[in-house]
Amino acid sequence: MHPKNLFALDLGTTKFCLAALMWHGEKSRLELIDIPADGMHRGMVADISRAERCLGELIEKAEKQLNTTIDKVVVGVAGSHLRGYMATQSLQLNRQNCQHRHIQRMIDDVEAKEENPFREILHCVPVGYKIDHREEIDNPLGFTGSQLTGRFFVIDSDKDYLKDLIRICNSNGLEVSRLYSEPFASASVSVDDEAKQLGIAVADIGGGTTDGIIFQSGKPVNAFTINIAGSMMTKDIAVGLNLSFAEAEKVKHHFGLAYLRHQNDPSVALDPMAKRVFVILGSRIHELGAHLANELKDFRGLLGAGILLTGGGSQVQGIDTFMADRFKVKVTTRVPQLTAITHSSDQVNTRHATALGLLNLELGRYYTERQHQGSWSRRYIDHFVNWIRELS
């Protein structure tokens, strides 16, 4: 059985995007609707009234296009206030078999231990478990021992900012059913399991920030935000070439870093503009790469799958080759994939990674809830719903 129609909101610096996953029997259809953003700066709300008005315009457009009422959404959270860290928790098993309730008890204990009046946990992801002094394992269910110890990757957020985000949605008649970290969402549809096992850093280059998450042995182990992204690249071109922002955006995507690929090929006649764009754009992307390298310095030699670029900023042609050449690391881009889609009326690309990822995480939550209905998963969801009521 499938959920009802799902709607996800990506409130980005340059665009507000609503992703809709709608079912007709066993067939699902993806719709992506976006408009230019307003009231945002570096992935966060900077002007509440303008953001409210902009969101209202998006919902009105989406309801007309989809011919349906939208009253419940999942929302992505981005910005430098996000924090990722590891937490460890132990639980006495008293020589019992490990069960779902033990794992949920540990998650509850982690959340209680990390409770902070100014922070709210968005994700608490199990990384590994130990039974007594044995080797770490992924799944402790069914094992017998005296003590269960778990490592968890936690992503938390500024609690007051979440209240503002929810209020903006509420003012447009929207109930926020769930909040997810945007880099975590993007990674969920951009990286395959093999790459996660090998070790990979996912960098989602948005309009205002580059948000990233690092995987090792299949699990998330770190998260980061860099305040360099697509809008700064566009502004550099606009200032450097005396162009409007709209013209600079077109030039950025038309030329990109293509000069790098053809500069030593005498058979290719290069537009002089290509070199000028390369110099301007290359400088900013090199700076982004340097910050990225600094974030990854503790994982040197541990990322077998290298770096994966996603988000709208990764559409600059040649950005993967440029970074790989400058920083001597494997760099790739990949179109996000959502396996639940049987039909899409839109051309999905990397700029939709966050919106698709939000749908993907919500689908995963829904199916997990049904699988364990009445058990630990149900209680976890009830806990979240109660938290939403407290914020509203």
Order of alpha helices (4+ residues) and beta strands (2+ residues): beta-beta-beta-beta-beta-alpha-beta-beta-alpha-beta-beta-alpha-beta-alpha-alpha-beta-beta-beta-alpha-alpha-alpha-alpha-beta-alpha-beta-beta-alpha-alpha
